[in-house]
C-alpha cells in the first residue's frame, strides 16, 4: 500500500528530472551552435567589377577582402592567411580574390587607396606588388604615426617596373580613380563592415578572418554547391 501511494510522486520526480536533462541538452546544443555559427550571410555578394582581382575570372567562388593599408591586422592577414588561400584555391582556379579599400584610418588610408587605384588603372600587373610593398612599409610599432605620404608612395612605386610616376600623379587626381575609392566606401557601408580585415566568401562574412579552417569550409561548400 505504501509503495502504491508513493509511486505517483516518484514518477513525477522521474519525469521532472528527464525534462530537466532534455532542456539542459538543448541549451548546450544551442550555445554550441551560436558559438560556431556566427558568420553573417547576405543575399548578395559584393560586386567585384573594376576591383583588383587575382585568379580565374570564371572561378566559381569569390573571396573578398575589405582591407585598410593602415591596419596592422590586415598586414598580418596578408602575410599569413593570404598566401595559403592563393596556394590552395586561387592558383588551382577554384577561387578569385578581390580587394576592397576601407578608409577607417582617415586621410592616410584614403591616400594609400587612391594611389593603389591609380596604379591599378595605369598597370594592373603592377598593382599587387605595390599593394604588398605598401603593407611592408607599415611600421612595426606606433601604427598611428603618419607614414603613408606621397614621398613613400613615390618611393615604392618608383621601385616597381611598369609604373610611370608622372602618370601616377595625374591619375591620383582623376575623377575615375576618386570614384573607384568612393565606390569602395559604398560597399563598406552596404555590407556593414565593422572591422579590418573583413573576409567574405561569396555572400558570407566571417566573424574571424584569421580562421582559415572556416574559410576552407565555406569555400568547399560553395564549390560543392556549384557542381
N, CA, C and O of each residue as an XYZ file, in Angstrom:
908
protein
N       0.835     -1.204      0.000
C       0.000      0.000      0.000
C       0.877      1.264      0.000
O       0.614      2.219     -0.732
N       1.909      1.245      0.826
C       2.799      2.406      0.900
C       3.475      2.651     -0.454
O       3.626      3.785     -0.909
N       3.868      1.553     -1.063
C       4.532      1.696     -2.364
C       3.600      2.295     -3.403
O       3.997      3.117     -4.228
N       2.361      1.862     -3.337
C       1.399      2.371     -4.320
C       1.137      3.856     -4.107
O       0.931      4.595     -5.071
N       1.142      4.295     -2.858
C       0.884      5.709     -2.568
C       2.060      6.573     -3.028
O       1.860      7.700     -3.479
N       3.293      6.048     -2.915
C       4.470      6.852     -3.260
C       4.812      6.818     -4.751
O       5.538      7.687     -5.231
N       4.305      5.836     -5.485
C       4.687      5.693     -6.896
C       4.348      6.894     -7.764
O       5.166      7.261     -8.607
N       3.170      7.542     -7.606
C       2.909      8.732     -8.427
C       3.936      9.838     -8.176
O       4.350     10.536     -9.102
N       4.340      9.988     -6.916
C       5.329     11.025     -6.582
C       6.679     10.720     -7.240
O       7.330     11.594     -7.814
N       7.078      9.428     -7.134
C       8.340      9.029     -7.753
C       8.299      9.206     -9.266
O       9.277      9.626     -9.884
N       7.174      8.885     -9.834
C       7.014      9.038    -11.289
C       7.145     10.507    -11.699
O       7.781     10.833    -12.702
N       6.533     11.379    -10.906
C       6.602     12.817    -11.199
C       8.042     13.319    -11.111
O       8.478     14.141    -11.918
N       8.776     12.807    -10.112
C      10.177     13.212     -9.958
C      11.000     12.760    -11.160
O      11.832     13.507    -11.675
N      10.757     11.526    -11.596
C      11.491     10.991    -12.751
C      11.215     11.825    -14.002
O      12.134     12.169    -14.745
N       9.950     12.143    -14.223
C       9.573     12.963    -15.386
C      10.238     14.327    -15.308
O      10.739     14.839    -16.310
N      10.242     14.913    -14.123
C      10.843     16.245    -13.944
C      12.335     16.206    -14.250
O      12.860     17.083    -14.937
N      13.011     15.184    -13.737
C      14.447     15.050    -13.991
C      14.731     14.828    -15.481
O      15.692     15.364    -16.032
N      13.883     14.038    -16.107
C      14.047     13.772    -17.536
C      13.895     15.057    -18.354
O      14.704     15.339    -19.237
N      12.844     15.834    -18.047
C      12.619     17.090    -18.762
C      13.756     18.069    -18.528
O      14.171     18.786    -19.438
N      14.264     18.092    -17.283
C      15.388     18.975    -16.974
C      16.619     18.602    -17.806
O      17.320     19.466    -18.332
N      16.858     17.298    -17.908
C      18.007     16.824    -18.690
C      17.870     17.197    -20.155
O      18.837     17.617    -20.789
N      16.646     17.041    -20.699
C      16.406     17.389    -22.102
C      16.622     18.877    -22.339
O      17.258     19.265    -23.319
N      16.096     19.708    -21.449
C      16.242     21.158    -21.595
C      17.708     21.568    -21.481
O      18.178     22.437    -22.215
N      18.422     20.934    -20.553
C      19.847     21.233    -20.408
C      20.613     20.884    -21.682
O      21.471     21.645    -22.129
N      20.300     19.747    -22.251
C      20.965     19.324    -23.501
C      20.676     20.301    -24.629
O      21.563     20.630    -25.416
N      19.428     20.767    -24.707
C      19.058     21.715    -25.751
C      19.810     23.029    -25.591
O      20.250     23.629    -26.572
N      19.952     23.469    -24.344
C      20.676     24.711    -24.085
C      22.133     24.574    -24.513
O      22.697     25.480    -25.127
N      22.744     23.419    -24.179
C      24.141     23.187    -24.556
C      24.307     23.181    -26.071
O      25.231     23.793    -26.607
N      23.394     22.474    -26.761
C      23.449     22.412    -28.227
C      23.287     23.795    -28.830
O      24.017     24.166    -29.749
N      22.325     24.565    -28.314
C      22.084     25.906    -28.848
C      23.277     26.808    -28.609
O      23.637     27.608    -29.472
N      23.898     26.685    -27.435
C      25.069     27.502    -27.150
C      26.216     27.173    -28.075
O      26.910     28.060    -28.571
N      26.409     25.859    -28.306
C      27.482     25.452    -29.222
C      27.208     25.952    -30.627
O      28.119     26.400    -31.322
N      25.951     25.876    -31.044
C      25.584     26.361    -32.384
C      25.855     27.846    -32.520
O      26.400     28.299    -33.527
N      25.466     28.615    -31.482
C      25.656     30.060    -31.546
C      27.128     30.428    -31.540
O      27.529     31.444    -32.106
N      27.969     29.549    -30.862
C      29.392     29.829    -30.827
C      30.051     29.545    -32.168
O      30.999     30.234    -32.547
N      29.567     28.544    -32.890
C      30.243     28.111    -34.112
C      29.593     28.660    -35.383
O      30.202     28.614    -36.452
N      28.394     29.166    -35.284
C      27.685     29.617    -36.481
C      27.345     31.092    -36.363
O      26.178     31.484    -36.369
N      28.405     31.909    -36.256
C      28.190     33.342    -36.061
C      28.565     34.156    -37.293
O      28.529     35.386    -37.248
N      28.924     33.494    -38.395
C      29.192     34.216    -39.636
C      27.899     34.830    -40.139
O      26.811     34.314    -39.880
N      28.027     35.944    -40.866
C      26.865     36.676    -41.351
C      26.664     36.427    -42.840
O      27.581     36.617    -43.639
N      25.468     36.004    -43.202
C      25.161     35.740    -44.608
C      24.338     36.869    -45.199
O      23.415     37.375    -44.560
N      24.675     37.262    -46.420
C      23.946     38.279    -47.158
C      23.281     37.632    -48.373
O      23.725     36.594    -48.863
N      22.223     38.255    -48.838
C      21.516     37.723    -50.004
C      22.360     37.837    -51.265
O      22.214     37.038    -52.190
N      23.236     38.824    -51.300
C      24.111     39.019    -52.460
C      25.552     39.087    -51.979
O      25.817     39.178    -50.781
N      26.472     39.040    -52.924
C      27.878     39.226    -52.602
C      28.365     40.530    -53.232
O      27.743     41.016    -54.177
N      29.452     41.105    -52.737
C      29.930     42.376    -53.291
C      30.271     42.254    -54.770
O      30.847     41.256    -55.205
N      29.920     43.256    -55.523
C      30.335     43.290    -56.921
C      31.832     43.551    -56.983
O      32.328     44.474    -56.337
N      32.550     42.750    -57.750
C      33.997     42.956    -57.874
C      34.350     43.551    -59.240
O      35.513     43.562    -59.641
N      33.339     44.040    -59.940
C      33.602     44.673    -61.235
C      34.506     45.883    -61.045
O      34.185     46.788    -60.274
N      35.628     45.901    -61.743
C      36.567     47.010    -61.643
C      37.488     46.943    -60.444
O      38.334     47.820    -60.269
N      37.340     45.902    -59.596
C      38.202     45.776    -58.428
C      39.477     45.011    -58.778
O      39.456     44.153    -59.661
N      40.593     45.312    -58.095
C      41.796     44.485    -58.279
C      41.483     43.038    -57.927
O      40.997     42.746    -56.835
N      41.762     42.142    -58.856
C      41.352     40.744    -58.683
C      42.466     39.802    -59.112
O      43.166     40.045    -60.095
N      42.615     38.717    -58.350
C      43.549     37.644    -58.689
C      42.773     36.372    -58.976
O      41.738     36.119    -58.359
N      43.270     35.569    -59.913
C      42.656     34.275    -60.172
C      41.845     34.240    -61.442
O      41.725     35.235    -62.157
N      41.291     33.079    -61.709
C      40.482     32.839    -62.896
C      39.165     33.604    -62.778
O      38.437     33.442    -61.800
N      38.862     34.431    -63.768
C      37.622     35.216    -63.721
C      36.386     34.331    -63.713
O      35.314     34.772    -63.300
N      36.519     33.084    -64.166
C      35.393     32.153    -64.177
C      35.360     31.242    -62.947
O      34.557     30.311    -62.888
N      36.217     31.502    -61.977
C      36.236     30.678    -60.760
C      34.862     30.728    -60.085
O      34.251     31.794    -60.016
N      34.372     29.594    -59.589
C      33.017     29.547    -59.020
C      32.857     30.228    -57.678
O      31.734     30.517    -57.264
N      33.968     30.493    -56.982
C      33.891     31.104    -55.651
C      34.671     32.411    -55.650
O      35.759     32.505    -56.218
N      34.092     33.418    -55.000
C      34.736     34.715    -54.872
C      35.037     34.996    -53.410
O      34.151     34.907    -52.559
N      36.275     35.332    -53.121
C      36.665     35.767    -51.786
C      37.038     37.244    -51.868
O      37.856     37.644    -52.696
N      36.433     38.042    -51.007
C      36.687     39.481    -50.997
C      37.287     39.877    -49.654
O      36.779     39.510    -48.595
N      38.371     40.627    -49.721
C      38.934     41.218    -48.508
C      38.581     42.698    -48.470
O      38.856     43.428    -49.422
N      37.978     43.138    -47.384
C      37.825     44.554    -47.093
C      39.010     44.931    -46.208
O      39.071     44.526    -45.047
N      39.956     45.708    -46.752
C      41.184     45.978    -46.020
C      41.578     47.442    -46.027
O      41.089     48.237    -46.830
N      42.475     47.776    -45.113
C      42.951     49.153    -44.934
C      44.470     49.098    -44.847
O      45.022     48.358    -44.034
N      45.144     49.879    -45.685
C      46.603     49.848    -45.710
C      47.230     50.284    -44.384
O      48.391     49.971    -44.120
N      46.481     50.995    -43.558
C      46.979     51.433    -42.249
C      46.712     50.404    -41.155
O      47.121     50.606    -40.011
N      46.043     49.320    -41.480
C      45.578     48.365    -40.477
C      46.630     47.286    -40.202
O      46.987     46.544    -41.117
N      47.136     47.177    -38.967
C      48.126     46.133    -38.648
C      47.589     44.723    -38.840
O      48.324     43.836    -39.275
N      46.311     44.502    -38.521
C      45.723     43.164    -38.690
C      45.659     42.783    -40.166
O      45.810     41.612    -40.513
N      45.435     43.773    -41.040
C      45.402     43.495    -42.479
C      46.783     43.057    -42.968
O      46.904     42.153    -43.794
N      47.812     43.709    -42.448
C      49.178     43.300    -42.800
C      49.429     41.864    -42.356
O      49.984     41.061    -43.107
N      49.016     41.547    -41.128
C      49.212     40.191    -40.601
C      48.432     39.174    -41.417
O      48.944     38.090    -41.698
N      47.201     39.502    -41.805
C      46.386     38.592    -42.614
C      47.064     38.349    -43.964
O      47.107     37.222    -44.457
N      47.587     39.419    -44.548
C      48.249     39.305    -45.847
C      49.512     38.472    -45.809
O      49.922     37.912    -46.826
N      50.138     38.385    -44.628
C      51.380     37.628    -44.508
C      51.155     36.175    -44.074
O      52.045     35.335    -44.208
N      49.963     35.891    -43.555
C      49.711     34.550    -43.020
C      48.626     33.804    -43.805
O      48.905     32.788    -44.442
N      47.402     34.306    -43.757
C      46.283     33.600    -44.384
C      46.307     33.728    -45.906
O      46.075     32.751    -46.619
N      46.583     34.916    -46.393
C      46.534     35.179    -47.832
C      47.380     34.223    -48.662
O      46.878     33.695    -49.654
N      48.651     33.971    -48.303
C      49.454     33.038    -49.116
C      48.861     31.631    -49.160
O      48.941     30.956    -50.186
N      48.267     31.186    -48.049
C      47.628     29.866    -48.027
C      46.444     29.833    -48.979
O      46.262     28.876    -49.732
N      45.636     30.895    -48.935
C      44.464     30.980    -49.799
C      44.865     30.946    -51.271
O      44.238     30.255    -52.074
N      45.896     31.681    -51.617
C      46.355     31.721    -53.005
C      46.825     30.337    -53.448
O      46.460     29.867    -54.525
N      47.634     29.691    -52.616
C      48.185     28.383    -52.979
C      47.100     27.314    -53.075
O      47.090     26.512    -54.010
N      46.189     27.309    -52.103
C      45.201     26.232    -52.021
C      44.041     26.389    -53.001
O      43.506     25.392    -53.487
N      43.648     27.626    -53.296
C      42.406     27.811    -54.045
C      42.501     28.740    -55.269
O      41.853     28.489    -56.285
N      43.303     29.807    -55.174
C      43.363     30.745    -56.310
C      44.192     30.154    -57.437
O      43.776     30.175    -58.596
N      45.361     29.628    -57.104
C      46.230     29.042    -58.131
C      45.611     27.811    -58.785
O      45.978     27.453    -59.904
N      44.678     27.166    -58.098
C      44.026     25.974    -58.649
C      42.831     26.330    -59.545
O      42.265     25.456    -60.200
N      42.450     27.613    -59.573
C      41.325     28.035    -60.405
C      39.973     27.939    -59.731
O      38.948     28.167    -60.373
N      39.947     27.604    -58.435
C      38.673     27.456    -57.732
C      38.139     28.771    -57.183
O      36.931     28.932    -57.011
N      39.042     29.713    -56.908
C      38.656     30.966    -56.250
C      39.263     32.150    -56.986
O      40.403     32.094    -57.448
N      38.498     33.207    -57.087
C      39.048     34.503    -57.476
C      38.997     35.408    -56.246
O      38.036     35.383    -55.477
N      40.049     36.207    -56.080
C      40.212     37.027    -54.888
C      40.200     38.498    -55.271
O      40.887     38.901    -56.210
N      39.428     39.301    -54.557
C      39.354     40.732    -54.848
C      39.571     41.536    -53.570
O      39.278     41.070    -52.469
N      40.088     42.747    -53.736
C      40.392     43.629    -52.602
C      39.558     44.893    -52.701
O      39.481     45.526    -53.754
N      38.929     45.253    -51.572
C      38.120     46.475    -51.489
C      38.732     47.373    -50.419
O      38.997     46.925    -49.303
N      38.953     48.634    -50.759
C      39.571     49.583    -49.834
C      38.616     50.006    -48.720
O      37.434     50.257    -48.954
N      39.154     50.080    -47.507
C      38.423     50.609    -46.360
C      39.217     51.800    -45.822
O      40.446     51.764    -45.769
N      38.507     52.844    -45.426
C      39.178     54.095    -45.025
C      38.982     54.389    -43.546
O      38.718     55.530    -43.165
N      39.110     53.363    -42.711
C      38.856     53.538    -41.284
C      39.886     54.443    -40.609
O      39.604     55.017    -39.557
N      41.081     54.579    -41.205
C      42.145     55.362    -40.571
C      42.317     56.740    -41.212
O      43.371     57.364    -41.091
N      41.271     57.206    -41.894
C      41.257     58.596    -42.339
C      42.081     58.910    -43.567
O      42.111     58.145    -44.531
N      42.757     60.061    -43.517
C      43.417     60.614    -44.700
C      44.511     59.696    -45.249
O      44.661     59.568    -46.465
N      45.271     59.062    -44.364
C      46.328     58.180    -44.858
C      45.750     56.953    -45.560
O      46.272     56.508    -46.583
N      44.673     56.415    -45.004
C      44.004     55.289    -45.665
C      43.541     55.703    -47.054
O      43.684     54.951    -48.018
N      42.989     56.897    -47.144
C      42.483     57.376    -48.435
C      43.634     57.605    -49.413
O      43.528     57.258    -50.589
N      44.729     58.185    -48.931
C      45.869     58.443    -49.812
C      46.426     57.131    -50.362
O      46.705     57.027    -51.557
N      46.589     56.132    -49.497
C      47.080     54.836    -49.955
C      46.135     54.182    -50.937
O      46.570     53.575    -51.916
N      44.836     54.304    -50.679
C      43.832     53.697    -51.559
C      43.808     54.378    -52.925
O      43.727     53.715    -53.959
N      43.879     55.703    -52.917
C      43.879     56.450    -54.181
C      45.123     56.081    -55.005
O      45.033     55.879    -56.216
N      46.258     55.999    -54.351
C      47.490     55.630    -55.066
C      47.381     54.224    -55.644
O      47.755     53.990    -56.793
N      46.874     53.298    -54.856
C      46.738     51.920    -55.329
C      45.776     51.835    -56.514
O      46.044     51.140    -57.494
N      44.655     52.551    -56.412
C      43.684     52.552    -57.514
C      44.281     53.190    -58.770
O      44.010     52.743    -59.885
N      45.085     54.225    -58.591
C      45.718     54.878    -59.741
C      46.709     53.936    -60.413
O      46.803     53.902    -61.640
N      47.443     53.179    -59.617
C      48.384     52.204    -60.181
C      47.625     51.086    -60.891
O      48.034     50.625    -61.957
N      46.530     50.662    -60.297
C      45.717     49.622    -60.946
C      45.181     50.113    -62.292
O      45.124     49.353    -63.258
N      44.793     51.381    -62.346
C      44.308     51.976    -63.600
C      45.433     52.023    -64.635
O      45.213     51.740    -65.813
N      46.621     52.378    -64.195
C      47.748     52.517    -65.117
C      48.290     51.165    -65.576
O      48.551     50.961    -66.761
N      48.458     50.239    -64.620
C      49.078     48.955    -64.953
C      48.617     47.899    -63.949
O      49.249     47.723    -62.908
N      47.527     47.199    -64.249
C      47.003     46.194    -63.301
C      48.039     45.160    -62.874
O      47.973     44.642    -61.759
N      48.995     44.855    -63.750
C      50.006     43.855    -63.409
C      50.940     44.335    -62.305
O      51.562     43.518    -61.624
N      51.047     45.644    -62.121
C      51.925     46.191    -61.088
C      51.199     46.424    -59.767
O      51.829     46.687    -58.743
N      49.884     46.326    -59.797
C      49.091     46.669    -58.607
C      49.474     45.827    -57.397
O      49.730     46.370    -56.322
N      49.515     44.490    -57.563
C      49.678     43.620    -56.402
C      51.050     43.751    -55.763
O      51.192     43.552    -54.556
N      52.057     44.083    -56.551
C      53.387     44.314    -55.975
C      53.376     45.591    -55.144
O      53.947     45.639    -54.054
N      52.716     46.635    -55.672
C      52.592     47.872    -54.894
C      51.792     47.606    -53.616
O      52.167     48.055    -52.533
N      50.702     46.881    -53.756
C      49.843     46.511    -52.626
C      50.674     45.842    -51.526
O      50.600     46.237    -50.362
N      51.452     44.845    -51.890
C      52.274     44.103    -50.926
C      53.345     44.993    -50.317
O      53.573     44.956    -49.107
N      54.005     45.794    -51.151
C      55.107     46.621    -50.662
C      54.634     47.761    -49.766
O      55.348     48.165    -48.848
N      53.430     48.284    -50.027
C      52.900     49.340    -49.165
C      52.619     48.775    -47.769
O      52.910     49.425    -46.765
N      52.059     47.580    -47.710
C      51.847     46.949    -46.410
C      53.177     46.685    -45.698
O      53.270     46.815    -44.478
N      54.203     46.315    -46.466
C      55.518     46.042    -45.871
C      56.093     47.268    -45.175
O      56.832     47.142    -44.198
N      55.757     48.444    -45.673
C      56.295     49.680    -45.106
C      55.590     50.094    -43.820
O      56.018     51.029    -43.144
N      54.515     49.400    -43.487
C      53.799     49.717    -42.248
C      54.734     49.516    -41.058
O      55.350     48.457    -40.943
N      54.857     50.503    -40.170
C      55.784     50.371    -39.035
C      55.374     49.253    -38.088
O      54.185     48.984    -37.917
N      56.353     48.605    -37.474
C      56.087     47.518    -36.547
C      55.454     48.031    -35.263
O      54.646     47.337    -34.646
N      55.819     49.242    -34.860
C      55.228     49.873    -33.676
C      54.741     51.266    -34.058
O      55.014     51.754    -35.155
N      54.021     51.890    -33.143
C      53.494     53.243    -33.375
C      52.729     53.312    -34.695
O      53.054     54.090    -35.592
N      51.696     52.464    -34.779
C      50.929     52.369    -36.024
C      50.188     53.654    -36.369
O      49.817     53.874    -37.522
N      49.975     54.494    -35.375
C      49.228     55.727    -35.628
C      50.095     56.839    -36.187
O      49.585     57.895    -36.561
N      51.402     56.614    -36.249
C      52.272     57.643    -36.821
C      51.979     57.813    -38.302
O      51.546     56.875    -38.973
N      52.217     59.012    -38.802
C      51.941     59.305    -40.218
C      53.062     58.733    -41.077
O      54.193     59.218    -41.048
N      52.733     57.698    -41.841
C      53.767     57.082    -42.686
C      53.334     56.922    -44.138
O      54.190     56.788    -45.013
N      52.035     56.932    -44.424
C      51.599     56.901    -45.830
C      51.617     58.336    -46.353
O      50.682     59.105    -46.131
N      52.681     58.673    -47.039
C      52.881     60.009    -47.597
C      53.140     59.878    -49.091
O      53.376     58.782    -49.599
N      53.091     61.011    -49.789
C      53.401     60.970    -51.222
C      54.844     60.562    -51.453
O      55.145     59.887    -52.438
N      55.740     60.961    -50.561
C      57.140     60.548    -50.706
C      57.256     59.022    -50.624
O      57.980     58.401    -51.403
N      56.539     58.434    -49.675
C      56.582     56.982    -49.515
C      55.946     56.286    -50.724
O      56.464     55.279    -51.207
N      54.845     56.816    -51.200
C      54.167     56.238    -52.370
C      55.087     56.285    -53.593
O      55.204     55.305    -54.329
N      55.737     57.436    -53.801
C      56.647     57.560    -54.942
C      57.851     56.641    -54.799
O      58.345     56.088    -55.782
N      58.320     56.485    -53.561
C      59.466     55.597    -53.315
C      59.115     54.156    -53.684
O      59.887     53.471    -54.355
N      57.942     53.706    -53.240
C      57.530     52.333    -53.528
C      57.222     52.158    -55.010
O      57.700     51.218    -55.645
N      56.423     53.066    -55.553
C      56.020     52.957    -56.964
C      57.218     53.052    -57.889
O      57.265     52.385    -58.923
N      58.198     53.889    -57.517
C      59.382     54.064    -58.359
C      60.260     52.832    -58.425
O      61.089     52.702    -59.325
N      60.079     51.919    -57.468
C      60.887     50.696    -57.451
C      60.234     49.549    -58.213
O      60.800     48.460    -58.310
N      59.041     49.794    -58.755
C      58.287     48.736    -59.426
C      58.277     48.994    -60.940
O      57.826     50.051    -61.381
N      58.762     48.050    -61.726
C      58.741     48.228    -63.190
C      57.308     48.396    -63.689
O      56.372     47.785    -63.174
N      57.169     49.237    -64.701
C      55.859     49.396    -65.332
C      55.014     50.498    -64.753
O      53.859     50.656    -65.148
N      55.558     51.275    -63.817
C      54.801     52.392    -63.237
C      55.471     53.706    -63.629
O      56.655     53.922    -63.370
N      54.686     54.573    -64.257
C      55.130     55.910    -64.646
C      54.716     56.864    -63.531
O      53.525     57.068    -63.295
N      55.697     57.448    -62.845
C      55.389     58.285    -61.687
C      54.625     59.553    -62.073
O      53.770     60.014    -61.316
N      54.920     60.107    -63.218
C      54.199     61.299    -63.655
C      52.732     60.955    -63.911
O      51.832     61.686    -63.498
N      52.504     59.831    -64.599
C      51.142     59.400    -64.853
C      50.428     59.077    -63.538
O      49.235     59.342    -63.394
N      51.161     58.505    -62.584
C      50.582     58.196    -61.279
C      50.057     59.458    -60.611
O      48.948     59.467    -60.078
N      50.849     60.520    -60.638
C      50.420     61.792    -60.040
C      49.140     62.299    -60.709
O      48.220     62.772    -60.041
N      49.101     62.192    -62.036
C      47.928     62.676    -62.767
C      46.698     61.827    -62.460
O      45.607     62.353    -62.238
N      46.887     60.505    -62.451
C      45.752     59.603    -62.224
C      45.191     59.734    -60.809
O      43.996     59.532    -60.592
N      46.046     60.070    -59.854
C      45.568     60.240    -58.484
C      44.631     61.432    -58.348
O      43.883     61.540    -57.376
N      44.678     62.316    -59.323
C      43.777     63.477    -59.319
C      42.533     63.248    -60.181
O      41.617     64.071    -60.196
N      42.512     62.128    -60.894
C      41.430     61.909    -61.851
C      40.137     61.518    -61.139
O      40.152     60.882    -60.084
N      39.022     61.915    -61.746
C      37.718     61.618    -61.156
C      37.430     60.124    -61.177
O      36.739     59.613    -60.295
N      37.949     59.423    -62.172
C      37.725     57.986    -62.275
C      38.295     57.261    -61.055
O      37.638     56.397    -60.474
N      39.510     57.615    -60.678
C      40.143     56.980    -59.518
C      39.414     57.347    -58.232
O      39.186     56.491    -57.377
N      39.052     58.614    -58.096
C      38.298     59.059    -56.908
C      36.973     58.310    -56.823
O      36.552     57.902    -55.741
N      36.320     58.134    -57.964
C      35.040     57.419    -57.991
C      35.206     55.960    -57.557
O      34.339     55.405    -56.882
N      36.317     55.349    -57.946
C      36.559     53.955    -57.558
C      36.728     53.820    -56.047
O      36.252     52.856    -55.447
N      37.403     54.784    -55.439
C      37.556     54.770    -53.977
C      36.202     55.014    -53.314
O      35.873     54.375    -52.315
N      35.424     55.930    -53.866
C      34.088     56.192    -53.318
C      33.180     54.971    -53.454
O      32.355     54.696    -52.583
N      33.344     54.246    -54.554
C      32.561     53.020    -54.758
C      32.865     52.001    -53.670
O      31.975     51.293    -53.197
N      34.134     51.937    -53.279
C      34.519     51.026    -52.204
C      33.840     51.406    -50.895
O      33.398     50.535    -50.144
N      33.757     52.693    -50.624
C      33.090     53.146    -49.391
C      31.622     52.742    -49.384
O      31.072     52.403    -48.337
N      30.999     52.780    -50.537
C      29.597     52.351    -50.634
C      29.472     50.874    -50.291
O      28.549     50.473    -49.583
N      30.409     50.060    -50.796
C      30.391     48.624    -50.486
C      30.616     48.373    -48.995
O      29.984     47.498    -48.404
N      31.513     49.142    -48.397
C      31.782     49.007    -46.957
C      30.513     49.246    -46.157
O      30.223     48.517    -45.208
N      29.759     50.265    -46.540
C      28.503     50.567    -45.845
C      27.424     49.539    -46.156
O      26.668     49.131    -45.274
N      27.358     49.125    -47.415
C      26.314     48.181    -47.825
C      26.457     46.846    -47.092
O      25.460     46.228    -46.720
N      27.693     46.410    -46.889
C      27.915     45.112    -46.255
C      28.300     45.243    -44.780
O      28.800     44.304    -44.160
N      28.053     46.426    -44.246
C      28.156     46.666    -42.794
C      29.510     46.218    -42.232
O      29.585     45.549    -41.201
N      30.564     46.604    -42.931
C      31.908     46.244    -42.490
C      32.238     47.000    -41.211
O      32.177     48.229    -41.170
N      32.584     46.261    -40.176
C      32.880     46.842    -38.870
C      34.338     46.686    -38.464
O      34.799     47.347    -37.533
N      35.066     45.817    -39.154
C      36.457     45.560    -38.791
C      37.280     45.328    -40.044
O      36.755     44.972    -41.099
N      38.584     45.538    -39.907
C      39.502     45.192    -40.982
C      40.578     44.264    -40.416
O      41.089     44.488    -39.319
N      40.914     43.217    -41.181
C      40.250     42.855    -42.431
C      38.900     42.205    -42.174
O      38.688     41.577    -41.137
N      37.998     42.361    -43.120
C      36.766     41.574    -43.154
C      36.821     40.715    -44.410
O      37.141     41.200    -45.495
N      36.508     39.445    -44.250
C      36.629     38.490    -45.354
C      35.265     37.915    -45.677
O      34.552     37.440    -44.792
N      34.908     37.962    -46.950
C      33.654     37.385    -47.428
C      33.930     36.262    -48.409
O      34.749     36.403    -49.318
N      33.244     35.150    -48.221
C      33.276     34.028    -49.164
C      31.903     33.992    -49.824
O      30.902     33.649    -49.194
N      31.876     34.351    -51.096
C      30.602     34.590    -51.777
C      29.762     35.530    -50.922
O      30.157     36.682    -50.746
N      28.646     35.109    -50.393
C      27.806     36.042    -49.645
C      27.933     35.944    -48.142
O      27.078     36.465    -47.426
N      28.976     35.292    -47.635
C      29.110     35.079    -46.193
C      30.315     35.828    -45.641
O      31.438     35.671    -46.120
N      30.058     36.654    -44.612
C      31.121     37.395    -43.935
C      31.569     36.621    -42.704
O      30.755     36.286    -41.844
N      32.873     36.338    -42.623
C      33.395     35.593    -41.484
C      33.486     36.473    -40.244
O      33.827     37.653    -40.324
N      33.177     35.878    -39.104
C      33.366     36.583    -37.841
C      34.849     36.724    -37.536
O      35.299     37.784    -37.099
N      35.613     35.655    -37.765
C      37.055     35.670    -37.514
C      37.790     35.501    -38.837
O      37.843     34.392    -39.369
N      38.356     36.573    -39.379
C      39.025     36.483    -40.692
C      40.283     35.621    -40.665
O      40.770     35.207    -41.717
N      40.817     35.346    -39.468
C      42.034     34.542    -39.367
C      41.737     33.056    -39.201
O      42.658     32.244    -39.108
N      40.463     32.699    -39.162
C      40.080     31.290    -39.027
C      40.117     30.638    -40.410
O      39.096     30.544    -41.092
N      41.309     30.191    -40.814
C      41.458     29.648    -42.165
C      40.670     28.359    -42.354
O      40.209     28.070    -43.458
N      40.512     27.581    -41.280
C      39.730     26.355    -41.387
C      38.278     26.670    -41.761
O      37.671     25.967    -42.568
N      37.732     27.730    -41.168
C      36.360     28.127    -41.509
C      36.282     28.671    -42.927
O      35.301     28.433    -43.631
N      37.304     29.397    -43.347
C      37.353     29.875    -44.732
C      37.313     28.689    -45.687
O      36.593     28.716    -46.685
N      38.081     27.653    -45.385
C      38.109     26.458    -46.243
C      36.752     25.751    -46.245
O      36.293     25.279    -47.285
N      36.117     25.683    -45.080
C      34.798     25.047    -45.003
C      33.807     25.770    -45.905
O      33.063     25.131    -46.649
N      33.794     27.096    -45.843
C      32.864     27.880    -46.663
C      33.184     27.729    -48.149
O      32.279     27.565    -48.967
N      34.467     27.784    -48.499
C      34.856     27.644    -49.904
C      34.463     26.267    -50.419
O      33.873     26.152    -51.493
N      34.786     25.224    -49.662
C      34.493     23.861    -50.113
C      33.005     23.630    -50.265
O      32.575     22.917    -51.172
N      32.215     24.226    -49.390
C      30.756     24.102    -49.502
C      30.264     24.776    -50.785
O      29.427     24.228    -51.503
N      30.794     25.971    -51.065
C      30.398     26.674    -52.285
C      30.839     25.907    -53.533
O      30.113     25.861    -54.527
N      32.015     25.315    -53.478
C      32.491     24.513    -54.618
C      31.600     23.303    -54.840
O      31.288     22.953    -55.978
N      31.194     22.671    -53.759
C      30.320     21.505    -53.867
C      28.964     21.901    -54.430
O      28.396     21.201    -55.268
N      28.452     23.034    -53.957
C      27.140     23.506    -54.428
C      27.156     23.915    -55.893
O      26.124     23.889    -56.565
N      28.342     24.295    -56.388
C      28.432     24.768    -57.773
C      28.525     23.637    -58.779
O      28.454     23.867    -59.986
N      28.683     22.410    -58.287
C      28.825     21.272    -59.225
C      27.476     20.876    -59.821
O      27.406     19.946    -60.624
